[in-house]
Amino acid sequence: MNLGPVGINFAYVVSAALFIFGLKMLSSPATARRGNLLSGLGMLLAICVTLLAAGIAYQWVALGIVIGSAIGLIGAYRIQMTAMPEMVAMFNGLGGLSSLLLAWSEYNQTLHPAAFIALVTVLSVLIGGVTFTGSLVAWAKLSGRMVQKPITFQGQHLVNGALLATALLVTLVFTFSPSPALGYLLFILVLLVALVIGVTSTIAIGGADMPVVISLLNSYSGLAACAAGFVVSNIILIVAGALVGASGIILTRIMCKAMNRSLANVLFYGFSKAKAKDAGDAGPKGEIRPASAEDVFYILEAADSVAFVPGYGLAVAQAQHVVRELGDLLEANGAEVVYAIHPVAGRMPGHMNVLLAEANVSYDQLVEMDDINPRMDSVDVCVVIGANDVVNPAAVHEKGSPIYGMPIIETYRAKTVIVLKRSMSPGFAGIENALFYEENTRMYFGDAKASIQALIAEFKGVGS
């Protein structure tokens, strides 16, 4: 079927518009699903048009679709919500690998491309390689197959800098290489260096900084796809890659702002262990006020407004469904219930939103940090579930703290705070949480899911 240049470009414009509108709709939980659908339709249109225009053997495409769909369906069905961050990291890596292989395939067919095509080819390989191995490390850290703490060695920054400088220098020489034989050697060298950079640059990042890393790697995968689009002269691949790259950078900036840290600090330094230890030694002191399920029940029963603040502990305990059930019981009891979401709660951007959406929590009840803080003084009870540093008052009150200046959900200002936690262990910053010692705080120790189930039993009148 011959669509002609006009028909192909028109279809690509429609696809690009669907991408843009879909991306815009992702900014709100209420429209996110429709945004995903629009973007998916845009990609389907782009793929169909490309296949029709290229005259590709459809039997191989159909086989790839069947195999890929089977893997995707099985993976989506079996994946646990706690494993969602590593799945996203793996998706980023596969996106980078796809761009790398596409550029490599095109290069094999020419071996001596023009300077601009040579440049975008090697950039696609460089960025795609870094994305692939960097994402594999992120996946390994998040899934527990590698230690989550930063892995460092002496002179690590110098090694990474030398590798990057080597990659850029070889890229420049490759772009203007007059010899196909030399060019291929340089091409392979860039590929190998890119794979190494992805590993050495990511192992130094702690597991708790993965929300930033995942969004950054997502941006890398988009940039690699954009460069690959230039390699194969495909407009929609360029547009889609640019959209992913730009949105990933914006999201990375939001994540860094939410942690009050620069991207360079996340990538190269992390939280200072010595500083965190010193802060922990001189950390908050005071009395811990534990509470039983019955105590917490009476507090919640008398509340007119309740704000749940979920953290990674919610995901670990798989407590999202019982939290929603408790929220429904509180609403039936006459309380206003909201769910306050910190931008970096969990292990990936939007992790808490995904968990609560899975439990069918109403989008109208999700409240962002900047919206809940101004009215926190009027909240009767704030229930913190598995969150730590994102609710630590030290970020507001202690100038010497490693997290000082980090925007937090100011739960300490609520009339009563209930903290659900297994123990008094610190968060990823390695410091004690001053919230635990506040006079209005009650510590409700135990597994989050079991603890909330006990509260539900109290509300239903079957508890002890």
Helices and strands as residue ranges (DSSP letters): H 4-25, H 32-54, H 58-78, G 81-83, H 84-110, H 115-142, H 156-175, H 180-202, G 207-209, H 210-231, H 235-259, H 263-268, H 273-281, H 293-301, E 305-310, H 312-317, H 320-332, E 336-341, H 351-358, G 363-365, E 366-368, H 369-372, G 373-378, E 381-385, G 389-391, H 394-397, G 411-413, E 416-421, G 434-437, E 441-445, H 448-459
